[in-house]
Amino acid sequence: MGSPSSADLPSAPITQHADQESKVEFRTETVLVQVPVVVTDKSGNHIHNLAKDNFRVFENGKEQKVAAFEEIVANTFAAAS
């Protein structure tokens, strides 16, 4: 008779300690893109007090989340020459 093969040996449960457990790593990347817009009425007057819910942004036909929104009002006073 030959030596016992691994199939003949009783199998012991494999135990792993918390520090030896395999870890799943998830990586992602986000890019914040600024999209400046000017909204005017039919007469060319700027429309103010809009909110991010008034806008929809699409990339390649897929709607993207508007993460931040702010209104910037330019100073209408011209610098003296």
PyMOL commands that set and color helices and strands:
alter all, ss='L'
color gray80, all
select helices_A, chain A and resi 18-20+52-54
alter helices_A, ss='H'
color red, helices_A
select strands_A, chain A and resi 57-59+62-64
alter strands_A, ss='S'
color yellow, strands_A
deselect
rebuild
show_as cartoon
